C-alpha cells in the first residue's frame, strides 16, 4: 500500500491561479502569504503527511484506541506523531499573531489541513476540535479566560473538545439535561455527554472541554443553554496543572471507522461536580457554539475532500498495476492494466472530478472567509460573509456525500480486493462515513441552507451567486452548454421554492436535500469551468493543464446533467415521500 502523496501541484493551482492568492495576500495581516511562502508551507506539510501521518494510518485502524482504568491509550505512533505536529508549530498555523498564532490565511491553511486529513483522518480529528475551541474563546471568552486557556490551546500543548450530544437528545441539542449550578466564581456541572471526540487521550497533560449545559432557572429548549469551560485538570494561578476535575471518560464507542480516534462517553460531576467556567453570558451558549460549529462544518467538508483524494490515489495506483482482461480497442495486446477499461476509467474520472470540484469549492469559501475577517471595507466584508453563510452547508454536506461516494468507487475499482481489509481501500470508506453525520447531519445542513440561508433573505444571496455564475464567460462550448442547462434548472427550482403557495406544508422542506446537491454540483461545475478557462488560455502545454480541461469536460458531460433530475426532485413535494403510514415501515 503506497503512502499518501500530497497533491501540491493541484493545491497550488487552486490557491494561486483559480482563487488567486492576491485575493487574500493584499488583506491587512496577510501580506506574508506570498507564493514562495505557500510553496514552502505546502511542501513541509506534505512531508509530515507522507512521512509521519500516513505510515500510522493503517495500524491506527487495526489497533484502535482503548480505555484502560479510565485512561485512553492511542495506537502505536500516534502520541509521537502529535508531538511532531506540535513541535513543528503546525497547530498555530491559522490563528492571529495577537494570540500566538502564525496568522496565515484560511486559503493557505485549508490545503495544509486537507492533506493531513488525507493522510490520517482519525489523527486530525483532535486538532480540528482544538481549533474550534480556540476560535470560540478568542471571540467570546473574557480577558482572564483568554490569558489562562488560549496560549496552550493555540500551541496544541493542550487540546479542546466540544461537549454537545447527550444519549436521549441526538441532534436535538435543546433537549439536553446537563446541569450547571453557580458556586462562587465557577459552576458545578453534572451530566453525561456522548460522541465526544478525543474526550480523553494520552497526547497532552490537559484537555479543555467546551460543554453545553443548562442553569437551574433557564428557559426550555436552545434558548436556555449556556457554554462552559470544563478542564480535565484545574489550572493554578501560575499556569501550572492543579487537581483533577470531576470529569472522566466512562467508555469508548465501538465504531464503523476512525478507530484510532477515541469517541468517548464523558461523565461530568460523578462525585462533587465538575468545575466549569461560564463563557460569556448565561443562556447564550448555542450562539457561541454555533461560532465553533460553523468553522467545524467547513472543516468536516474538507475532511470529505481529504479522504476522497486518498481513495482516488490508491484506486488509480491499483488500476495502473492490476492486469486483467483485454482492451476492446486493442484485443491483440493480451491482458492489460485495468485502467485501460472504459468502466474503470469512468470511475476514476468521477473520483477525480468530484475531488477537484470539492477542493475548489472549499478553497473558494476559505478565501471568502479571509475577506470577511480582514477586509478594511465593511461592505466588502459583509458581502463575503453572506457568501460564506450561503455555502457553508453546501461545503459540509455535498463534500462529505461526495467523499463517501468517492471512497465507495475506490473499493469498486479494486474489485474483490477492495472488499478485503488488507488493501486498505475499505478503511477510507469506513472512515469517511461519519463525515455526513458530523456537526449536524447532512439533512440538517439542507434544512439550514433552505430555511436560514435562502428563505430568510428571500433568495437574495443565492440569486447573487447564480448571477455571478451566469456572468462567467466559459470558453469551452461543451462545458458552457452544460453549465447553462444546469443553472437554468437550479434557478427554476429555487424560484419554485421561494414562491410556493400550495397547501402542502411539507412541500418545500421535502426538496431541501436534492436542492443542496444540485447547488453543490453547479458550484463545483462553475469552478471547474473557470479552471478549464485558465488551462486553455495558458501557454504551458503540460499534461497538468490538459488534464484540467479534460476533467472539466467530463464533469460537464457526466455529472452536470444530474442537476435537472435533482431540481425535479426538489420540486416534487412531499406526497410520495409521506405516502406510507409510519406503521408500513
C-alpha positions as a printed Julia matrix, in Angstrom:
585×3 Matrix{Float64}:
   0.0    0.0     0.0
   1.62   3.25   -1.16
   1.87   6.14    1.27
  -0.15   9.26    0.61
   1.48  11.96   -1.53
   0.05  15.46   -1.15
  -1.36  16.84   -4.45
   0.64  20.04   -4.06
   0.57  20.93   -7.75
  -3.22  20.93   -7.82
  -3.45  22.74   -4.48
  -1.16  25.5    -5.73
  -3.19  25.81   -8.92
  -6.41  26.31   -6.99
  -4.87  28.71   -4.45
  -2.81  30.81   -6.84
  -4.47  30.58  -10.25
  -8.13  29.75   -9.7
  -8.9   31.61   -6.46
  -5.97  33.98   -6.74
  -3.53  34.32   -3.86
  -3.76  38.09   -4.16
  -7.39  37.74   -3.03
  -6.03  37.37    0.49
  -2.39  38.45    0.15
  -3.5   42.08   -0.11
  -5.57  41.91    3.08
  -4.17  43.52    6.24
  -2.11  40.99    8.18
  -1.78  38.51    5.31
   0.97  40.29    3.38
   3.46  37.5     4.12
   1.3   34.88    2.42
   3.28  35.02   -0.82
   3.69  32.35   -3.48
   7.1   31.37   -2.1
   5.67  31.03    1.4
   2.76  29.0     0.07
   5.08  26.58   -1.69
   7.35  26.19    1.34
   4.47  25.55    3.74
   2.7   23.08    1.46
   5.92  21.13    0.87
   6.77  20.91    4.57
   3.19  19.97    5.46
   3.33  17.35    2.73
   6.39  15.8     4.39
   4.52  15.49    7.68
   1.62  13.87    5.82
   3.82  11.43    3.88
   6.48  10.59    6.44
   4.63  10.76    9.78
   0.84  10.59    9.49
   0.27   8.29    6.53
   2.5    5.42    7.79
   0.48   5.07   11.02
  -2.96   5.36    9.41
  -3.38   1.64    8.81
  -2.1    0.45   12.18
  -4.3    3.09   13.83
  -7.31   1.49   12.17
  -6.27  -2.02   13.22
  -5.21  -1.24   16.8
  -7.73   1.45   17.63
  -7.72   3.46   20.85
  -8.54   1.65   24.07
  -9.7    2.62   27.56
  -7.83   1.08   30.48
  -8.59   2.09   34.07
 -10.01   5.43   32.94
  -7.03   6.19   30.69
  -7.24   6.22   26.9
  -4.24   4.75   25.12
  -3.97   5.75   21.47
  -2.48   3.43   18.82
   1.24   2.95   18.28
   2.91   6.07   16.92
   0.01   8.47   17.42
   1.33  10.18   20.55
   4.71  10.66   18.87
   3.05  11.98   15.71
   1.13  14.53   17.75
   4.37  15.68   19.37
   5.91  16.15   15.93
   2.82  18.11   14.86
   3.03  20.43   17.88
   6.83  20.78   17.79
   6.52  21.9    14.16
   4.24  24.76   15.21
   1.5   23.47   12.93
  -1.37  23.89   15.39
  -0.85  27.68   15.44
  -0.94  27.99   11.65
  -4.19  29.9    11.16
  -4.52  31.77   14.47
  -3.9   35.51   14.73
  -0.44  36.58   15.84
  -2.07  38.5    18.72
  -2.83  35.2    20.45
   0.42  33.47   19.49
  -0.53  32.12   16.09
   1.25  32.38   12.77
  -1.52  34.47   11.23
  -1.78  32.66    7.9
  -4.99  32.92    5.88
  -7.54  30.13    5.72
  -6.9   29.9     1.99
  -3.44  28.58    2.84
  -4.36  26.66    6.0
  -7.15  24.75    4.23
  -4.92  22.77    1.81
  -2.49  22.06    4.64
  -5.18  20.51    6.81
  -6.72  18.77    3.82
  -3.53  16.83    3.12
  -3.34  15.74    6.76
  -6.99  14.65    6.6
  -6.0   12.53    3.6
  -3.0   11.06    5.37
  -4.76  10.2     8.63
  -8.3   11.39    9.27
  -8.58   9.81   12.72
  -5.47  11.66   13.91
  -6.66  15.02   12.57
  -9.99  14.93   14.4
  -8.19  16.04   17.55
  -6.6   19.27   16.18
  -9.85  20.23   14.43
 -11.68  20.44   17.75
  -8.84  22.32   19.43
  -9.03  24.9    16.66
 -12.78  25.23   17.21
 -12.26  25.78   20.95
  -9.63  28.47   20.3
 -11.87  30.32   17.87
 -14.77  30.24   20.32
 -12.72  31.51   23.26
 -11.0   34.12   21.16
 -14.36  35.59   20.18
 -16.46  35.09   23.32
 -14.12  34.48   26.27
 -13.26  37.22   28.74
  -9.73  38.57   29.17
  -8.78  36.29   32.06
 -10.11  33.21   30.24
  -8.12  34.08   27.14
  -4.96  34.58   29.17
  -5.46  31.32   31.03
  -6.56  28.93   28.31
  -5.56  30.24   24.88
  -1.75  30.09   24.98
  -1.5   26.31   25.35
  -4.53  25.61   23.18
  -3.0   27.7    20.39
   0.27  25.77   20.51
  -1.51  22.45   20.88
   0.12  21.72   24.24
  -3.46  21.27   25.44
  -6.35  20.07   23.31
 -10.02  21.04   23.16
 -13.29  19.2    22.71
 -16.95  20.0    22.06
 -19.43  18.55   24.57
 -22.81  18.75   22.84
 -24.63  15.48   22.34
 -26.46  13.55   25.05
 -27.84  10.0    24.83
 -31.52  10.92   24.72
 -31.18  14.07   22.58
 -29.12  13.21   19.49
 -29.18  16.16   17.1
 -31.79  17.95   19.24
 -29.26  19.84   21.36
 -32.04  21.85   23.01
 -33.19  18.68   24.81
 -30.0   18.38   26.84
 -30.17  17.63   30.59
 -26.64  18.51   31.79
 -26.96  20.94   34.69
 -24.73  23.8    35.81
 -25.2   25.42   39.21
 -23.38  28.59   40.21
 -20.97  28.35   43.11
 -18.9   31.46   43.68
 -16.68  32.23   40.69
 -17.46  28.96   38.94
 -20.24  26.45   38.25
 -20.63  22.79   39.13
 -21.71  20.62   36.2
 -23.43  17.25   36.34
 -24.47  15.19   33.35
 -23.29  12.95   30.56
 -22.14  13.66   27.02
 -21.69  11.1    24.26
 -19.78  11.12   20.96
 -17.04  13.31   22.45
 -14.15  13.02   20.02
 -10.79  12.81   21.83
 -12.6   13.5    25.11
  -9.78  11.55   26.75
  -6.36  10.66   25.32
  -2.63  10.39   26.07
  -1.38  13.21   23.81
  -1.31  16.05   26.34
  -1.45  16.66   30.09
  -4.7   18.64   29.92
  -7.9   18.69   27.89
 -10.25  21.68   27.76
 -13.87  20.67   27.26
 -16.31  23.23   25.85
 -19.58  21.99   27.33
 -23.2   22.97   26.81
 -25.34  22.86   29.97
 -28.47  24.37   31.47
 -28.59  26.6    34.56
 -31.44  26.0    37.08
 -33.81  28.8    36.02
 -33.02  28.72   32.3
 -35.9   28.56   29.8
 -36.51  25.3    27.93
 -35.02  24.48   24.54
 -31.99  26.05   22.95
 -32.79  29.46   24.49
 -31.78  28.16   27.91
 -28.38  26.7    27.06
 -25.08  28.12   28.35
 -21.48  27.32   27.44
 -18.78  26.37   29.95
 -15.05  25.69   30.02
 -14.56  22.41   31.87
 -10.89  21.33   32.05
  -9.71  17.8    32.74
  -7.29  19.31   35.26
  -7.81  22.62   37.02
  -5.11  25.2    36.43
  -3.32  27.09   39.2
  -2.77  30.86   39.22
   0.79  30.39   37.95
  -0.44  28.36   34.99
   0.65  25.01   36.36
  -1.56  21.92   36.38
  -3.68  21.61   39.52
  -6.05  18.96   40.84
  -8.06  16.57   38.68
 -11.53  17.83   37.85
 -14.62  15.67   38.31
 -14.84  14.64   34.65
 -13.84  11.35   33.1
 -14.37   9.03   30.17
 -16.53   6.09   31.23
 -16.44   4.21   27.92
 -15.4    4.36   24.27
 -17.79   3.88   21.38
 -17.23   0.87   19.09
 -17.43   2.38   15.62
 -17.58   1.56   11.93
 -14.42   3.55   11.24
 -11.98   6.17   12.6
 -10.9    3.52   15.1
  -7.79   5.44   16.18
  -9.92   8.38   17.31
 -11.32   7.77   20.81
 -15.02   8.67   20.75
 -15.84   8.97   24.43
 -18.83   8.85   26.72
 -17.95  11.59   29.21
 -19.34  11.81   32.75
 -19.35  15.24   34.36
 -19.86  15.52   38.11
 -19.99  11.89   39.13
 -18.85  12.94   42.61
 -18.85  16.54   43.84
 -19.5   18.15   40.46
 -17.24  19.17   37.59
 -15.92  22.71   37.94
 -16.74  24.83   34.91
 -16.37  28.47   33.95
 -19.13  30.32   32.13
 -18.23  31.65   28.69
 -19.92  34.97   28.0
 -23.45  35.25   29.33
 -25.89  32.63   30.57
 -28.38  31.31   28.0
 -26.26  32.33   25.02
 -24.42  29.03   24.71
 -25.95  27.97   21.4
 -24.99  31.29   19.84
 -21.4   30.77   20.95
 -21.35  27.12   19.99
 -22.57  27.93   16.51
 -19.43  30.04   16.1
 -17.47  26.84   16.74
 -19.74  24.7    14.61
 -19.74  26.93   11.53
 -15.98  26.61   11.12
 -16.14  22.99   12.18
 -18.62  22.33    9.36
 -16.18  23.76    6.84
 -13.5   21.55    8.36
 -15.71  18.46    8.03
 -16.37  19.29    4.38
 -12.61  19.48    3.91
 -12.33  16.04    5.52
 -14.59  14.68    2.8
 -12.22  16.06    0.18
  -9.2   14.68    2.01
 -10.44  11.12    2.27
 -11.66  11.3    -1.32
  -8.19  12.29   -2.51
  -6.61   9.4    -0.58
  -9.11   6.9    -2.01
  -8.54   8.26   -5.53
  -4.76   7.95   -5.23
  -4.96   4.34   -4.09
  -7.52   3.39   -6.73
  -5.56   4.96   -9.59
  -2.33   3.29   -8.44
  -4.09  -0.07   -8.24
  -5.71   0.37  -11.66
  -2.34   1.03  -13.29
  -0.81  -2.09  -11.74
  -3.66  -4.63  -11.85
  -3.54  -6.6   -15.12
  -6.79  -8.24  -16.19
  -8.86  -8.51  -19.39
  -8.46  -7.28  -22.95
  -8.71  -3.73  -24.22
 -11.6   -3.67  -26.76
  -9.65  -1.12  -28.78
  -6.62  -3.42  -29.0
  -7.67  -7.05  -28.34
  -4.44  -8.45  -29.75
  -2.42  -6.84  -26.95
  -3.35  -9.55  -24.47
  -4.25  -8.78  -20.87
  -3.8   -5.13  -19.96
  -3.88  -2.98  -16.82
  -7.48  -2.41  -15.84
  -7.03   1.35  -16.22
  -7.41   0.66  -19.97
 -11.04  -0.44  -19.47
 -13.7    2.26  -20.01
 -15.79   1.45  -16.93
 -12.76   1.59  -14.64
 -11.72   4.82  -16.32
 -15.21   6.25  -15.79
 -14.99   5.51  -12.09
 -11.55   7.09  -11.81
 -12.64  10.17  -13.75
 -15.66  10.59  -11.5
 -13.47  10.28   -8.41
 -11.01  12.81   -9.81
 -13.64  15.3   -11.0
 -15.61  15.27   -7.75
 -12.44  15.63   -5.67
 -11.18  18.59   -7.69
 -14.59  20.29   -7.73
 -15.0   19.96   -3.98
 -11.43  21.07   -3.33
 -12.01  24.2    -5.4
 -15.28  24.96   -3.6
 -13.71  24.56   -0.16
 -10.82  26.86   -1.03
 -13.19  29.4    -2.56
 -15.2   29.58    0.67
 -11.98  29.76    2.73
 -10.86  32.79    0.73
 -14.26  34.42    1.17
 -13.94  33.87    4.91
 -10.5   35.52    4.89
 -12.03  38.55    3.17
 -14.88  38.62    5.68
 -12.38  38.66    8.54
  -9.75  41.05    7.28
 -11.02  43.37    4.55
 -10.93  47.03    5.62
 -14.29  47.91    3.98
 -17.42  46.86    5.86
 -19.48  46.45    2.71
 -16.96  44.06    1.2
 -16.68  42.13    4.47
 -20.44  41.73    4.65
 -20.7   40.55    1.05
 -18.02  37.93    1.68
 -19.66  36.76    4.9
 -23.01  36.44    3.13
 -21.37  34.19    0.56
 -19.73  32.1     3.28
 -23.02  31.71    5.15
 -24.78  30.55    1.98
 -22.16  27.96    1.07
 -21.14  26.53    4.46
 -23.94  23.91    4.45
 -23.12  23.06    0.83
 -19.44  22.52    1.58
 -20.25  20.42    4.63
 -22.96  18.27    3.06
 -22.05  17.98   -0.61
 -18.34  17.49    0.02
 -18.91  14.75    2.6
 -21.5   12.95    0.49
 -19.05  13.06   -2.39
 -16.25  11.84   -0.13
 -18.27   8.73    0.75
 -19.13   8.13   -2.9
 -15.51   8.52   -3.97
 -14.34   6.09   -1.29
 -17.03   3.62   -2.4
 -15.91   3.94   -6.01
 -12.37   3.29   -4.83
 -13.48  -0.09   -3.48
 -15.22  -0.79   -6.8
 -12.06  -0.08   -8.79
 -10.23  -2.64   -6.63
 -12.94  -5.22   -7.26
 -12.94  -8.06   -4.74
  -9.59  -6.88   -3.39
 -11.26  -3.66   -2.3
 -13.59  -5.58    0.0
 -10.6   -7.17    1.72
  -9.26  -5.1     4.58
  -5.62  -5.82    3.73
  -5.69  -3.5     0.71
  -6.73  -0.53    2.89
  -9.39   0.68    0.43
 -12.21  -0.28    2.79
 -10.79   1.88    5.58
 -11.33   5.05    3.57
 -14.97   4.15    3.07
 -15.47   3.31    6.74
 -13.63   6.42    7.93
 -15.46   8.76    5.55
 -18.91   7.51    6.51
 -19.0    9.57    9.72
 -18.47  12.88    7.93
 -22.06  13.25    6.6
 -23.19  12.85   10.23
 -20.67  15.12   11.99
 -21.63  18.65   13.08
 -25.27  18.33   12.12
 -26.33  15.61    9.69
 -26.47  16.48    6.01
 -30.25  16.58    6.17
 -29.92  19.3     8.8
 -27.47  21.13    6.54
 -30.04  21.05    3.74
 -32.71  22.49    6.02
 -30.26  25.15    7.18
 -29.48  26.11    3.58
 -33.13  26.36    2.7
 -34.58  27.9     5.85
 -31.87  30.05    7.41
 -29.95  31.0     4.27
 -32.31  31.14    1.28
 -35.79  31.76    2.7
 -34.59  34.26    5.29
 -33.4   36.78    2.68
 -35.88  35.63    0.01
 -33.1   34.2    -2.13
 -31.12  37.44   -2.4
 -27.65  35.95   -1.8
 -28.42  32.8    -3.79
 -29.51  34.91   -6.75
 -26.31  36.97   -6.49
 -24.29  33.79   -6.63
 -26.28  32.43   -9.57
 -25.86  35.75  -11.38
 -22.11  35.58  -10.88
 -22.08  32.06  -12.32
 -24.17  33.16  -15.29
 -21.85  36.11  -15.87
 -18.78  33.89  -16.2
 -17.69  33.56  -19.82
 -16.86  29.9   -20.46
 -14.65  29.35  -23.48
 -15.28  25.63  -23.96
 -18.64  25.13  -25.72
 -19.33  21.68  -24.23
 -18.81  22.99  -20.73
 -20.71  26.22  -21.41
 -23.77  24.38  -22.73
 -23.9   22.02  -19.77
 -23.44  24.87  -17.3
 -26.25  26.88  -18.86
 -28.7   23.98  -18.65
 -27.8   23.18  -15.06
 -28.05  26.8   -13.91
 -31.46  27.14  -15.54
 -32.7   24.0   -13.75
 -31.33  25.24  -10.42
 -32.9   28.67  -10.89
 -36.26  27.14  -11.74
 -36.17  25.02   -8.57
 -35.17  27.92   -6.33
 -37.95  30.1    -7.76
 -40.48  27.33   -7.11
 -39.34  27.02   -3.51
 -39.33  30.75   -2.87
 -42.78  31.26   -4.39
 -44.59  28.08   -3.35
 -48.15  28.87   -2.27
 -49.71  25.42   -2.24
 -51.43  23.64    0.65
 -48.68  21.08    1.39
 -46.78  22.31    4.49
 -44.0   19.8     3.85
 -43.6   20.51    0.14
 -40.62  22.86    0.26
 -38.63  21.19    3.05
 -39.07  17.82    1.33
 -36.9   19.1    -1.5
 -34.12  20.53    0.67
 -31.62  17.7     0.2
 -31.84  17.34   -3.59
 -31.7   21.13   -3.88
 -28.49  21.29   -1.85
 -26.98  18.56   -4.01
 -27.96  20.47   -7.14
 -26.39  23.67   -5.83
 -23.21  21.8    -4.97
 -22.95  20.3    -8.44
 -23.48  23.71  -10.06
 -20.99  25.47   -7.78
 -18.37  22.77   -8.38
 -19.02  22.83  -12.11
 -18.61  26.62  -12.19
 -15.19  26.41  -10.52
 -14.06  23.58  -12.8
 -15.23  25.61  -15.8
 -13.11  28.53  -14.61
 -10.21  26.11  -14.17
 -10.64  24.96  -17.77
 -10.65  28.6   -18.92
  -7.32  29.18  -17.18
  -5.81  25.95  -18.51
  -6.91  26.64  -22.09
  -5.51  30.16  -22.01
  -2.07  29.26  -20.65
   0.93  28.84  -22.92
   2.03  25.89  -20.83
   1.04  22.78  -22.79
   1.87  20.4   -19.94
  -0.24  17.37  -19.12
  -1.38  19.09  -15.91
  -3.22  21.85  -17.8
  -4.57  19.48  -20.44
  -5.94  17.36  -17.61
  -7.76  20.37  -16.17
  -9.7   20.82  -19.39
 -10.41  17.1   -19.74
 -11.63  16.78  -16.15
 -13.94  19.76  -16.5
 -15.37  18.4   -19.74
 -16.01  15.02  -18.11
 -17.76  16.74  -15.19
 -19.9   18.78  -17.6
 -20.9   15.77  -19.71
 -21.39  13.19  -16.97
 -22.24  14.97  -13.72
 -23.93  18.27  -14.51
 -26.9   16.52  -16.22
 -27.85  15.25  -12.75
 -28.82  18.8   -11.77
 -32.0   18.7   -13.84
 -33.14  15.48  -12.14
 -32.26  16.84   -8.68
 -34.16  20.05   -9.43
 -37.19  17.98  -10.41
 -36.95  16.02   -7.16
 -36.57  19.26   -5.2
 -39.9   20.5    -6.51
 -41.84  17.23   -6.3
 -43.44  17.99   -2.93
 -43.98  15.52   -0.13
 -46.85  13.33   -1.39
 -44.74  10.37   -2.48
 -42.27  10.76    0.4
 -45.01  10.69    3.04
 -47.39   8.32    1.27
 -46.89   5.36    3.6
 -48.01   5.32    7.2
 -45.33   5.02    9.87
 -46.62   1.51   10.59
 -45.98   0.47    6.98
 -42.27   0.74    7.55
